[in-house]
Amino acid sequence: MILIPFIIFLALIITKIQKGLFACLLVVVATKSIIDAFWDYQFGPLSVMSIQGVLITVLFYTVLLKKKQIPQIWMRTANIYILALSFGIIWAVITKPMNFVENTILSVNIYLGFILIPLLVNSQKRLKQLLLAIMICGLFPILVSIYQLKTGVVFRERETVGLIRYVGFYHDAFPVRFYGLMSLFSVLIYQVIFKTKDVFLNGFMLLIAGGAFLSIYAAYSKAAIAILGLWIMFLLLFSESKVKQSFSILVGLLLLFIVFGDAVSSNIEQLFSKEVGYQTGEVKDAKYTLAGRGYIWEDYWKFWLNEQTFFHQWFGDGLDRAAHNEFLRILLVNGIVGVILLAIFMIRSISNVFKVYKNIRVFAFMLFSMYLVDCIGLVPGKYYYYNILVWGIFGILLLRPQLFIKQQNN
């Protein structure tokens, strides 16, 4: 089994040599969900995912030489983001040199994320191929989720408020719901923009969308429900065809209820039991909500407040901690300066949302809302592929609106 990621790595190298950068990017996108299944395999100080991070830096470094082709409005945003994420990691050179090396490679890959897709996806044909690659990436976690639901097999013992989370081979629910959400997002763009009449392709996308809903549901992720709620709100507010979008959303929700029946509402109620209990007074301590993240946040806040030096409070100590909150993580790694830079990045991102062409602005709202939700309970700045997809697609929405001109294909 461990040969699988290395076979994929070899395929990436061969594809880059024979077919070029864009084809190599498609292979990265289509196979990332498989690579992530080997997250706990270590080779010396590096995990399989870290090895891929190094490989991506090597394969795509030439893209950095072409960044002048990207408009400055986007590159300034990228520069601020990278500074917010990584300027403090220099302090870890002596104390944790490997941590410094990994974070440096991570930052390079995230920076590449602002350039790769906007630079390489320069035609509607390539946009279609990218969207299909994202859907193909979603196939593996979707099929694993369906297998688990059908058989009752649990590959990884993960649980939340008494609910078994079907996370497949992954470390937690995040990869399952991220790949599921991006599959849904890709299907939505493809259907709205290209309107294909190909029966097999439409059937494939219908199956992907239905499977994505099932896998997201089975992961029992509060963040996923929050993100889907925001996406539905944006689609209804900004969509040209509210009736059509409402019908599509209704079909997806009905699918869940048809498959799982009353268990859907009862499981969602159980998933948010702590939050509901706090509102009703049954749960007295707010820190029990959000899977107990309040206790983690409190501990790290006290650490920053009482144990960090004045210098580290302002400029960070360069050491990553499992803070489960991007703002708090940045505060510890890069200090107050890092949080200020992150705030500036978010303000610029919101401004960029409104600069996206109005007919496709809803997609930019969807991406930014997902990132914002993830910043509250997760640390998106630690996942290079997340940033490659999110900011890469955001970039072409902003910089290449002509790619999203509606077409009617046969």
C-alpha positions as CSV (number, residue, x, y, z in Angstrom):
1,M,0.0,0.0,0.0
2,I,2.8,2.4,0.9
3,L,4.0,2.2,-2.8
4,I,0.8,4.0,-4.0
5,P,1.8,7.6,-3.1
6,F,5.3,7.0,-4.6
7,I,3.7,5.7,-7.8
8,I,1.7,8.9,-7.9
9,F,4.8,11.0,-7.2
10,L,6.5,9.2,-10.1
11,A,3.5,9.9,-12.3
12,L,3.7,13.6,-11.4
13,I,7.4,13.8,-12.5
14,I,6.7,11.9,-15.7
15,T,3.7,14.1,-16.5
16,K,5.6,17.3,-15.9
17,I,8.4,16.1,-18.2
18,Q,6.2,14.8,-21.0
19,K,3.0,17.0,-20.8
20,G,4.0,20.2,-19.0
21,L,3.0,22.1,-15.9
22,F,-0.8,22.2,-16.4
23,A,-1.1,18.4,-16.9
24,C,1.0,17.9,-13.8
25,L,-1.3,20.3,-11.9
26,L,-4.3,18.2,-13.0
27,V,-2.6,15.0,-11.7
28,V,-1.9,16.7,-8.3
29,V,-5.5,17.9,-8.0
30,A,-7.1,14.5,-9.1
31,T,-4.9,12.4,-6.7
32,K,-4.6,14.6,-3.6
33,S,-7.3,12.8,-1.7
34,I,-5.4,9.5,-2.1
35,I,-2.1,11.0,-1.0
36,D,-3.8,12.4,2.1
37,A,-4.9,8.9,3.1
38,F,-1.3,8.1,3.9
39,W,-0.9,11.1,6.3
40,D,0.4,8.9,9.2
41,Y,3.3,7.3,7.2
42,Q,6.7,8.8,8.1
43,F,10.0,8.5,6.4
44,G,12.6,10.0,8.7
45,P,11.4,13.5,9.7
46,L,9.0,13.8,6.8
47,S,5.5,12.5,6.3
48,V,4.2,11.4,2.9
49,M,2.2,14.7,2.7
50,S,5.4,16.7,3.5
51,I,7.3,14.8,0.8
52,Q,4.6,15.8,-1.7
53,G,5.0,19.4,-0.5
54,V,8.7,19.3,-1.3
55,L,7.9,17.7,-4.7
56,I,5.4,20.4,-5.6
57,T,7.9,23.1,-4.8
58,V,10.4,21.4,-7.1
59,L,8.0,20.7,-9.9
60,F,6.4,24.1,-10.0
61,Y,9.1,26.5,-8.9
62,T,9.4,27.9,-12.4
63,V,5.9,29.4,-11.9
64,L,7.4,31.8,-9.4
65,L,9.6,33.2,-12.2
66,K,6.4,34.2,-14.1
67,K,4.6,35.9,-11.2
68,K,5.1,39.3,-12.9
69,Q,2.4,38.1,-15.4
70,I,-0.1,38.2,-12.5
71,P,-1.7,41.7,-11.7
72,Q,-0.3,43.5,-8.7
73,I,-3.7,43.7,-7.0
74,W,-3.5,39.9,-6.5
75,M,0.2,39.6,-5.8
76,R,0.0,42.3,-3.1
77,T,-2.8,40.3,-1.4
78,A,-0.6,37.1,-1.7
79,N,2.4,39.0,-0.2
80,I,0.4,40.1,2.8
81,Y,-1.0,36.7,3.4
82,I,2.4,35.0,3.3
83,L,3.8,37.5,5.7
84,A,0.9,37.0,8.1
85,L,1.5,33.2,8.0
86,S,5.2,32.9,8.1
87,F,7.4,35.9,9.0
88,G,7.8,34.7,12.6
89,I,9.0,31.2,11.6
90,I,12.6,32.5,11.4
91,W,12.7,32.4,15.2
92,A,12.5,28.6,15.0
93,V,15.7,28.2,13.0
94,I,17.7,27.3,16.1
95,T,15.1,25.8,18.4
96,K,13.3,23.6,15.8
97,P,15.2,23.6,12.5
98,M,13.0,20.9,10.9
99,N,9.9,22.8,11.8
100,F,11.4,25.9,10.2
101,V,12.2,23.9,7.0
102,E,8.7,22.4,6.8
103,N,7.0,25.8,7.4
104,T,9.2,27.4,4.8
105,I,8.2,24.8,2.2
106,L,4.6,25.2,3.3
107,S,4.7,29.0,2.8
108,V,6.3,28.6,-0.7
109,N,3.5,26.2,-1.7
110,I,0.8,28.5,-0.4
111,Y,2.4,31.4,-2.3
112,L,2.4,29.2,-5.4
113,G,-1.3,28.7,-4.8
114,F,-2.0,32.4,-5.6
115,I,-0.1,31.9,-9.0
116,L,-0.5,28.4,-10.2
117,I,-4.2,28.3,-11.2
118,P,-4.5,32.0,-12.3
119,L,-1.4,31.5,-14.5
120,L,-2.1,28.0,-15.9
121,V,-5.9,28.0,-16.3
122,N,-6.1,30.5,-19.2
123,S,-8.9,29.0,-21.2
124,Q,-12.4,27.5,-20.7
125,K,-11.1,24.2,-21.8
126,R,-8.5,24.2,-19.0
127,L,-11.1,25.4,-16.5
128,K,-13.4,22.5,-17.4
129,Q,-10.4,20.1,-17.0
130,L,-9.6,21.6,-13.6
131,L,-13.2,21.3,-12.4
132,L,-13.4,17.7,-13.5
133,A,-10.0,16.9,-11.8
134,I,-11.5,18.3,-8.5
135,M,-14.5,16.1,-8.9
136,I,-12.3,13.1,-9.6
137,C,-10.4,14.0,-6.4
138,G,-13.6,13.7,-4.5
139,L,-14.4,10.2,-5.8
140,F,-12.0,8.4,-3.4
141,P,-13.4,9.8,-0.1
142,I,-16.9,9.6,-1.4
143,L,-16.6,5.9,-2.3
144,V,-14.9,5.1,1.0
145,S,-17.7,6.9,2.9
146,I,-20.4,5.0,1.0
147,Y,-18.6,1.7,1.7
148,Q,-18.5,2.5,5.4
149,L,-22.1,3.5,5.5
150,K,-23.2,0.4,3.7
151,T,-21.1,-2.1,5.7
152,G,-20.7,-0.3,9.0
153,V,-16.9,-0.7,8.8
154,V,-15.0,2.1,10.7
155,F,-11.5,2.5,9.4
156,R,-10.5,5.2,12.0
157,E,-12.2,5.4,15.4
158,R,-13.4,9.0,15.5
159,E,-16.4,10.2,17.5
160,T,-18.1,13.5,18.4
161,V,-20.9,13.9,21.0
162,G,-21.6,10.1,20.7
163,L,-21.8,10.1,16.9
164,I,-19.3,7.8,15.0
165,R,-17.6,9.9,12.3
166,Y,-17.0,8.1,9.0
167,V,-13.7,9.8,8.1
168,G,-12.3,6.9,6.1
169,F,-8.5,6.7,6.2
170,Y,-8.1,10.4,7.2
171,H,-7.0,11.8,10.6
172,D,-10.3,13.7,11.1
173,A,-13.4,14.9,9.3
174,F,-11.7,17.9,7.6
175,P,-10.4,16.1,4.5
176,V,-13.7,14.4,3.9
177,R,-15.8,17.5,4.1
178,F,-13.3,19.7,2.2
179,Y,-13.1,17.3,-0.7
180,G,-16.9,16.9,-0.6
181,L,-17.5,20.6,-0.5
182,M,-15.0,21.3,-3.3
183,S,-16.7,18.6,-5.4
184,L,-20.1,20.2,-4.9
185,F,-18.5,23.6,-5.7
186,S,-17.0,22.3,-9.0
187,V,-20.2,20.6,-10.1
188,L,-22.1,23.9,-9.4
189,I,-19.7,26.0,-11.5
190,Y,-19.7,23.4,-14.3
191,Q,-23.5,23.2,-14.5
192,V,-24.0,27.0,-14.2
193,I,-21.3,28.0,-16.7
194,F,-21.1,25.2,-19.3
195,K,-24.6,23.6,-19.3
196,T,-23.4,20.4,-21.0
197,K,-26.0,18.1,-22.6
198,D,-23.7,15.1,-22.4
199,V,-25.8,12.5,-20.6
200,F,-22.9,10.6,-19.2
201,L,-21.1,13.7,-17.9
202,N,-24.3,15.0,-16.3
203,G,-24.9,11.6,-14.8
204,F,-21.4,11.6,-13.4
205,M,-21.8,15.0,-11.9
206,L,-25.2,14.1,-10.4
207,L,-23.6,11.0,-8.7
208,I,-20.6,13.1,-7.5
209,A,-23.0,15.7,-6.0
210,G,-25.2,13.1,-4.3
211,G,-22.2,11.2,-3.0
212,A,-20.6,14.4,-1.7
213,F,-23.7,15.2,0.3
214,L,-23.6,11.7,1.8
215,S,-19.9,11.8,2.7
216,I,-20.2,15.3,4.2
217,Y,-23.2,14.2,6.3
218,A,-21.5,11.1,7.5
219,A,-18.4,13.1,8.7
220,Y,-20.7,14.9,11.2
221,S,-18.8,18.2,10.9
222,K,-20.3,21.4,12.4
223,A,-18.1,23.5,10.1
224,A,-19.5,21.7,7.1
225,I,-23.1,22.4,8.1
226,A,-22.2,26.1,8.8
227,I,-20.5,26.4,5.4
228,L,-23.3,24.7,3.5
229,G,-25.8,27.0,5.3
230,L,-23.8,30.1,4.1
231,W,-23.5,28.7,0.6
232,I,-27.2,28.1,0.4
233,M,-27.8,31.7,1.6
234,F,-25.4,33.2,-0.9
235,L,-26.9,31.1,-3.8
236,L,-30.4,32.2,-2.9
237,L,-29.3,35.9,-2.5
238,F,-27.1,36.3,-5.6
239,S,-28.1,33.6,-8.0
240,E,-29.7,34.8,-11.3
241,S,-32.1,31.8,-11.2
242,K,-33.3,31.5,-7.6
243,V,-36.0,29.0,-8.5
244,K,-33.4,26.7,-10.2
245,Q,-30.9,27.0,-7.4
246,S,-33.6,26.4,-4.7
247,F,-34.7,23.3,-6.6
248,S,-31.1,22.0,-6.7
249,I,-30.6,22.6,-3.0
250,L,-33.9,21.0,-2.2
251,V,-33.0,17.9,-4.2
252,G,-29.7,17.5,-2.3
253,L,-31.4,17.9,1.1
254,L,-34.2,15.5,0.1
255,L,-31.6,12.9,-0.9
256,L,-30.2,12.9,2.6
257,F,-33.6,12.5,4.2
258,I,-34.6,9.7,1.7
259,V,-31.4,7.8,2.5
260,F,-31.3,8.3,6.2
261,G,-34.9,9.2,7.1
262,D,-35.5,10.8,10.5
263,A,-32.0,10.0,11.5
264,V,-30.8,13.2,9.7
265,S,-32.6,15.6,12.0
266,S,-31.9,13.7,15.1
267,N,-28.2,13.3,14.3
268,I,-27.9,17.0,13.5
269,E,-29.7,17.9,16.7
270,Q,-27.2,15.6,18.6
271,L,-24.3,17.1,16.8
272,F,-25.2,20.6,18.1
273,S,-26.4,19.3,21.5
274,K,-23.8,21.2,23.4
275,E,-24.5,24.5,21.6
276,V,-28.2,24.1,22.0
277,G,-27.7,23.1,25.7
278,Y,-25.7,26.3,26.3
279,Q,-28.5,28.4,24.8
280,T,-31.1,26.7,26.9
281,G,-29.0,26.8,30.1
282,E,-28.5,23.0,30.4
283,V,-24.8,23.4,29.6
284,K,-23.3,26.1,31.9
285,D,-19.8,26.5,30.4
286,A,-19.5,27.9,26.8
287,K,-16.2,26.2,26.5
288,Y,-17.9,22.9,26.1
289,T,-19.3,24.1,22.7
290,L,-17.5,23.7,19.4
291,A,-16.1,20.3,20.5
292,G,-14.5,21.8,23.6
293,R,-12.3,24.1,21.6
294,G,-13.0,26.8,24.1
295,Y,-10.7,25.1,26.6
296,I,-7.9,24.8,24.0
297,W,-8.3,28.5,23.1
298,E,-8.3,29.5,26.8
299,D,-5.1,27.5,27.5
300,Y,-3.2,29.0,24.6
301,W,-4.5,32.5,25.3
302,K,-3.3,32.2,28.9
303,F,0.1,30.9,27.6
304,W,0.4,33.9,25.3
305,L,-0.7,36.4,27.9
306,N,1.3,35.1,30.9
307,E,4.3,33.1,29.6
308,Q,5.3,34.7,26.3
309,T,7.9,37.5,26.5
310,F,7.0,41.0,25.2
311,F,9.0,40.3,22.0
312,H,7.2,37.0,21.4
313,Q,3.8,38.6,22.0
314,W,4.5,41.1,19.3
315,F,6.5,39.0,16.8
316,G,5.7,35.4,17.8
317,D,8.1,32.5,18.6
318,G,7.8,30.7,15.2
319,L,6.4,27.5,16.7
320,D,3.2,26.0,15.5
321,R,0.7,24.7,18.1
322,A,-2.6,22.9,17.7
323,A,-4.7,26.0,18.5
324,H,-7.7,25.0,16.4
325,N,-8.1,28.7,15.5
326,E,-6.2,30.5,12.8
327,F,-6.2,33.8,14.5
328,L,-4.8,32.3,17.7
329,R,-2.3,30.2,15.8
330,I,-1.0,33.2,14.0
331,L,-0.8,35.1,17.3
332,L,1.5,32.5,18.7
333,V,3.6,32.0,15.6
334,N,3.8,35.6,14.4
335,G,2.5,37.7,17.3
336,I,0.3,40.7,17.2
337,V,2.0,41.9,14.0
338,G,0.9,38.6,12.3
339,V,-2.7,39.0,13.4
340,I,-2.8,42.5,12.1
341,L,-1.4,41.3,8.7
342,L,-4.0,38.5,8.7
343,A,-6.8,41.1,9.3
344,I,-5.5,43.3,6.5
345,F,-5.5,40.2,4.2
346,M,-9.1,39.4,5.1
347,I,-10.1,43.0,4.5
348,R,-8.4,43.0,1.1
349,S,-10.1,39.6,0.3
350,I,-13.5,41.0,1.1
351,S,-12.7,44.0,-1.1
352,N,-11.6,41.6,-3.9
353,V,-14.9,39.7,-3.5
354,F,-16.8,42.8,-4.6
355,K,-14.4,43.4,-7.5
356,V,-15.3,40.0,-9.0
357,Y,-17.7,40.3,-11.9
358,K,-21.2,40.4,-10.5
359,N,-22.5,37.4,-12.4
360,I,-19.9,35.1,-10.8
361,R,-19.5,37.0,-7.5
362,V,-21.5,34.4,-5.6
363,F,-18.6,31.9,-6.1
364,A,-16.2,34.3,-4.5
365,F,-18.5,34.7,-1.6
366,M,-18.7,30.9,-1.2
367,L,-15.0,30.5,-1.1
368,F,-14.3,33.3,1.3
369,S,-17.1,32.2,3.6
370,M,-15.6,28.7,3.8
371,Y,-12.2,30.1,4.6
372,L,-13.7,32.3,7.3
373,V,-15.5,29.4,9.0
374,D,-12.3,27.3,8.8
375,C,-10.3,30.1,10.5
376,I,-12.6,29.9,13.5
377,G,-12.3,26.2,14.3
378,L,-9.3,25.1,12.2
379,V,-6.0,26.3,10.8
380,P,-6.3,26.7,7.0
381,G,-2.8,28.2,6.9
382,K,-1.3,24.8,7.6
383,Y,-2.8,23.1,4.5
384,Y,-1.1,24.0,1.3
385,Y,-3.5,22.2,-1.0
386,Y,-6.4,24.0,0.6
387,N,-4.9,27.3,-0.2
388,I,-3.9,26.2,-3.8
389,L,-7.5,25.4,-4.5
390,V,-9.3,28.1,-2.6
391,W,-7.1,31.1,-3.6
392,G,-6.3,29.7,-7.0
393,I,-10.0,29.5,-8.0
394,F,-10.6,32.8,-6.2
395,G,-7.8,34.3,-8.3
396,I,-9.3,33.2,-11.7
397,L,-12.7,34.5,-10.6
398,L,-11.1,37.9,-10.0
399,L,-8.5,38.0,-12.8
400,R,-10.1,35.9,-15.6
401,P,-13.9,36.5,-15.5
402,Q,-14.0,35.8,-19.3
403,L,-13.6,32.1,-18.5
404,F,-17.0,32.1,-16.7
405,I,-19.0,33.4,-19.7
406,K,-22.0,31.1,-20.0
407,Q,-21.9,28.6,-22.8
408,Q,-24.3,26.0,-24.2
409,N,-22.4,22.9,-25.2
410,N,-23.6,19.9,-27.0
